[in-house]
Amino acid sequence: MSFWEELRAYKDFDFDGFLRRTSPEDVRRVLGGESRAPLDFLTLLAPAAAGCLEEMARRAQDITRRNFGNVILLYTPLYLANHCVNHCRYCSFNAGHRIERRQLSMDEIREEAEAIAGLGFQDLLVLTGESRSVTPISYLEEALGVLKGYFPALGLEIYPLTTDEYRRLIEAGADYLTIYQEVYNPQVYAYMHPRGPKRDYFFRLDAPERAAASGMRGVTIGALLGLDDWRRETFFTGLHAAYLQRKFPQVEVGVSVPRVRPNVGGFIPPVSVDDRELTQIILALRFFLPRAGISVSTRERPWLRDHLLRLGVTRISAASVTAVGGHARPEVGTEQFQPADNRTVEEIKAAIIACGYQPVFKDWHRLW
């Protein structure tokens, strides 16, 4: 069974009617109970819930403290390459854009690792563009072999793989996978991905499941907010995460809530997602998925990230460079997107502490 079976069960569901009929009393009923049925989750995403954010925030904070304590995990991304064969309309790495294409050598990866480890990071997220010919599995295996000497936890955010390929990268040192469906609406997905292997909706949709089946310790999923109706996209993200939790109880399942940021090509998202709506998204996800980690990246502004720390977020990035390299040598090329939070690691640590939380750089340690 694939998550697609659950997703298509809502093909004829009257989302607009349900959301229109939902009242503040319905929202308070859900918040006062313990039921976490899908339609309870959708109730918390309804327009009526916008007037109940303070009540939702109190509930979300309590749920987060009970399941995660007062710690916030810090990680940083490392882009190994920006070569890409896809034509995603919203991405700077779009194969049709005339940008400088780079790939780090093993020596450059080692330099980056030393610079990043020097900042205190022990959790590194490794990213590439989607090009199997330029960044094949063998290159990633070699890169992980270098990086695992510096970091106890290594994540991947790369093109979707087969189960056997995920196993190869786990053996090379990978611990967890982050992969976004980008948009769950199949029609919008086809429009946003006009050419390239990423156009295969189902191969991407099932990638988190293949990674979990291969032995990944953790899997984080999400939708790129702004590509389609955010209520439906958040609803399907939550259902997808819950599906993975049920099927793979040994895997740490997380969600991320990225919004579209300025990029090469000047893509304008067709749907607006403002700060209050992003807050509602996180609060609803926390209620529906009490044991799931929630990540917020440097796509968001400092003030907002600090505010969201108290509302269910458990993991944030810091010192992000979204171009290839850039940690060891300040000169960088084209960024995948423009970060909005450019504070130093020490500044972000201080902000976390000021919010009453403890910044941590790792939550586990590899035994081999």
C-alpha positions in Angstrom: 0.0 0.0 0.0 1.2 3.5 -0.8 0.1 6.8 0.8 -1.5 7.5 -2.5 -4.4 5.2 -1.4 -5.1 7.5 1.5 -4.7 10.7 -0.4 -7.0 9.7 -3.2 -9.7 8.8 -0.7 -10.2 12.6 -0.4 -10.5 13.1 -4.1 -14.2 14.0 -3.9 -14.2 15.4 -0.4 -15.9 18.8 -0.1 -13.0 20.7 1.5 -14.6 24.1 0.9 -17.9 23.1 2.4 -16.3 21.5 5.5 -14.1 24.5 6.2 -16.9 26.9 5.6 -19.2 25.1 8.1 -16.5 24.8 10.8 -17.2 27.1 13.7 -15.1 28.4 16.6 -17.1 26.0 18.9 -16.0 23.1 16.7 -12.4 24.3 17.1 -12.7 24.5 20.9 -14.3 21.1 21.0 -11.3 19.6 19.2 -8.9 21.4 21.5 -10.7 20.2 24.6 -10.6 16.6 23.6 -7.9 14.0 22.8 -9.2 12.8 19.4 -6.7 13.2 16.6 -8.9 12.0 13.7 -8.1 13.6 10.3 -11.2 15.8 10.3 -10.2 17.1 13.7 -6.9 18.1 12.2 -8.8 19.8 9.3 -11.0 21.6 11.8 -7.8 23.3 13.3 -6.9 24.4 9.8 -10.2 26.1 9.1 -10.7 29.9 8.9 -12.7 29.7 12.2 -9.5 28.5 14.0 -7.8 31.8 13.2 -9.6 33.4 16.1 -8.5 30.6 18.5 -4.7 30.8 18.0 -4.0 31.7 21.7 -5.9 28.6 22.9 -4.2 26.5 20.2 -0.8 27.9 21.2 -1.3 26.9 24.9 -2.3 23.4 23.9 0.6 23.1 21.4 3.2 24.3 24.0 2.0 21.8 26.5 2.1 18.9 24.0 5.6 19.9 22.8 7.0 20.1 26.3 5.6 16.7 27.3 7.0 15.0 24.2 10.3 16.9 23.6 11.1 18.8 26.8 12.7 22.3 26.5 15.3 21.5 23.8 15.7 22.9 20.3 18.0 21.0 17.9 20.3 23.1 15.7 21.5 21.9 12.3 22.9 23.5 9.2 22.8 22.7 5.5 25.7 21.9 3.2 25.1 22.1 -0.6 27.5 19.8 -2.4 26.4 20.7 -5.9 23.7 22.7 -7.8 23.7 20.8 -11.1 20.1 19.9 -11.9 18.1 18.4 -14.8 14.7 19.5 -13.6 12.8 22.6 -14.6 10.9 23.4 -11.4 9.3 26.8 -11.8 10.0 27.9 -8.3 13.7 27.0 -7.9 16.9 28.9 -8.6 18.7 25.6 -9.6 16.2 25.1 -12.5 18.1 23.6 -15.4 17.0 26.4 -17.7 18.5 29.1 -15.6 21.9 30.4 -16.6 23.7 30.2 -13.3 27.2 29.1 -12.3 27.1 25.3 -11.7 29.5 23.9 -9.2 30.2 20.7 -7.4 32.5 20.4 -4.4 35.6 18.2 -4.6 36.4 15.9 -1.6 39.1 18.3 -0.5 36.5 21.1 -0.6 34.0 19.0 1.3 36.7 18.4 4.0 37.3 22.2 4.2 33.6 22.8 4.6 33.2 20.1 7.2 36.0 21.6 9.3 34.5 25.1 9.1 31.0 23.9 10.0 32.2 21.6 12.8 34.2 24.6 14.2 30.9 26.4 14.7 29.7 23.6 17.0 27.3 21.8 14.6 27.0 18.0 15.0 24.0 17.6 12.7 24.6 18.3 9.1 22.0 18.2 6.2 23.6 17.4 2.9 22.0 18.8 -0.2 22.5 18.6 -4.0 20.6 19.5 -7.1 18.9 16.7 -8.9 21.4 15.3 -11.4 22.3 11.6 -11.3 25.0 12.0 -13.9 26.9 14.7 -12.1 26.2 13.7 -8.5 25.8 9.9 -8.7 25.4 7.6 -5.8 29.1 6.9 -5.8 29.9 10.6 -5.3 27.5 10.8 -2.4 29.0 7.7 -0.8 32.4 9.2 -1.0 31.2 12.6 0.3 29.4 10.9 3.3 32.6 8.9 4.0 34.4 12.3 4.5 31.6 13.9 6.4 31.0 11.2 8.9 34.4 11.8 10.4 33.2 15.2 11.5 29.4 14.9 12.3 27.6 12.3 14.5 24.4 12.9 12.5 24.1 13.2 8.7 20.9 13.9 6.8 20.2 13.9 3.0 18.1 16.2 0.9 18.7 14.9 -2.6 16.9 13.4 -5.5 14.6 10.4 -4.7 16.2 7.0 -4.7 15.3 3.3 -4.8 15.3 1.3 -1.6 18.7 -0.3 -2.5 20.2 3.1 -3.2 19.0 4.4 0.2 20.6 1.3 1.8 23.9 2.1 0.1 23.9 5.7 1.5 23.0 4.4 5.0 26.0 2.2 4.9 28.1 5.2 3.8 26.9 7.2 6.9 23.5 8.7 6.2 21.1 8.8 9.2 18.0 10.6 8.0 16.2 11.9 4.9 14.5 15.1 4.2 12.3 15.1 1.1 9.5 17.4 0.2 6.7 16.4 -2.1 6.6 20.2 -2.9 2.8 20.0 -3.7 0.4 17.1 -3.1 -2.2 18.3 -5.7 -1.3 16.2 -8.8 -2.4 18.7 -11.3 -0.5 21.6 -9.7 2.5 19.2 -9.3 2.5 18.6 -13.1 2.4 22.3 -13.8 5.2 23.1 -11.4 7.5 20.4 -12.8 7.1 20.6 -16.6 10.3 18.7 -17.5 12.8 16.4 -15.8 12.6 13.2 -13.7 11.0 15.1 -10.9 7.8 15.2 -13.0 7.2 11.6 -11.7 4.8 12.4 -8.9 4.5 8.9 -7.6 8.2 8.1 -7.5 8.6 11.1 -5.3 5.5 10.5 -3.2 6.7 7.0 -2.2 10.4 8.1 -1.6 9.9 8.6 2.2 8.4 5.2 2.5 11.3 3.6 0.5 13.8 5.4 2.8 12.0 4.2 5.9 11.9 0.7 4.6 15.6 0.8 3.9 16.5 1.6 7.5 16.7 5.4 7.7 16.6 6.5 11.3 14.5 9.5 10.5 12.4 10.9 7.6 11.2 14.5 7.3 8.5 15.5 4.8 6.7 18.7 3.8 5.0 20.8 1.2 6.4 24.0 -0.3 3.8 26.5 1.0 2.6 28.9 -1.6 2.3 26.5 -4.5 -1.4 25.6 -3.8 -4.1 26.0 -1.2 -2.2 25.8 2.1 -5.0 24.2 4.1 -5.2 21.2 1.8 -1.5 20.9 1.4 -0.9 21.0 5.2 -3.7 18.5 5.7 -2.1 16.0 3.3 1.3 16.6 4.8 -0.1 15.7 8.2 -1.8 12.6 6.9 1.4 11.6 5.1 3.4 11.9 8.3 0.8 10.0 10.3 0.8 7.3 7.7 4.6 6.9 8.0 4.4 6.9 11.8 1.9 4.0 11.7 3.8 2.0 9.1 7.3 2.6 10.5 7.0 3.1 14.3 10.8 2.7 14.7 11.4 5.8 12.4 11.5 9.4 13.7 9.0 11.1 11.4 9.2 14.9 11.1 7.6 17.7 9.1 8.9 20.9 7.8 7.0 24.0 6.8 9.0 25.9 4.1 7.5 28.9 2.4 8.5 30.0 -1.1 11.4 32.5 -1.0 12.8 34.9 -3.6 14.7 33.0 -6.3 16.4 33.2 -9.7 13.6 33.5 -12.3 11.4 35.7 -10.0 8.8 33.0 -9.5 5.7 34.5 -7.7 3.8 31.9 -5.6 0.2 31.7 -6.6 -1.0 31.4 -3.0 -0.1 33.7 -0.2 0.7 32.3 3.2 1.1 35.0 5.8 2.7 34.8 9.3 -0.5 34.1 11.2 -1.4 31.4 8.7 2.0 29.8 9.1 1.5 29.9 12.9 -1.9 28.2 12.5 -0.2 25.5 10.3 2.4 24.7 13.0 -0.1 24.7 15.8 -2.5 22.3 13.9 0.4 20.0 13.0 1.6 19.9 16.6 -1.9 18.9 17.8 -2.3 16.2 15.2 1.3 14.9 15.4 2.3 15.2 19.0 5.4 13.0 18.5 6.7 14.5 15.2 9.5 16.9 15.1 8.7 20.2 13.4 11.4 22.1 11.6 11.6 25.8 10.6 14.5 26.9 8.4 16.2 30.2 7.8 13.6 30.9 5.2 11.8 32.7 8.0 12.7 36.0 9.6 14.4 36.1 13.1 11.4 37.6 14.9 9.0 35.0 13.6 11.4 32.1 14.2 11.9 33.2 17.8 8.1 33.4 18.2 7.5 30.0 16.7 10.0 28.3 19.1 7.3 28.5 21.8 4.6 27.0 19.6 5.7 23.5 18.7 9.0 23.9 16.7 11.7 21.4 17.8 14.4 21.9 15.1 15.8 24.9 13.4 18.7 25.6 11.0 21.4 28.2 11.6 24.3 29.8 9.7 22.6 28.6 6.5 24.3 29.0 3.1 22.1 27.9 0.3 24.8 28.1 -2.4 27.4 25.4 -3.0 30.0 25.6 -0.3 30.4 29.0 1.3 31.3 28.0 4.9 35.0 27.7 4.5 35.3 30.4 1.8 32.9 33.4 1.9 32.6 33.8 -1.9 29.5 31.8 -3.0 27.6 31.4 -6.2 23.9 31.3 -6.8 21.7 30.6 -3.8 18.8 28.1 -4.1 16.8 30.7 -2.2 17.5 33.8 -0.1 17.7 33.1 3.6 15.8 35.5 5.8 17.6 34.8 9.1 21.3 35.6 8.8 22.1 35.7 12.5 25.3 34.0 13.7 25.1 30.7 15.6 25.8 32.4 18.9 23.0 34.9 18.3 20.5 32.1 17.5 21.7 30.2 20.6 21.1 33.3 22.7 17.7 33.8 21.2 16.7 30.2 22.1 17.9 30.6 25.6 16.0 33.9 26.0 12.8 32.0 24.9 13.4 29.6 27.8 14.7 26.7 25.8 18.0 24.8 25.6 19.9 24.8 22.3 21.4 21.4 21.5 23.6 20.3 18.6 22.8 16.6 18.5 20.2 14.3 19.9 21.9 10.9 19.2 25.3 9.4 18.6 26.4 6.9 16.0 27.8 3.7 17.6 30.0 2.7 14.7 
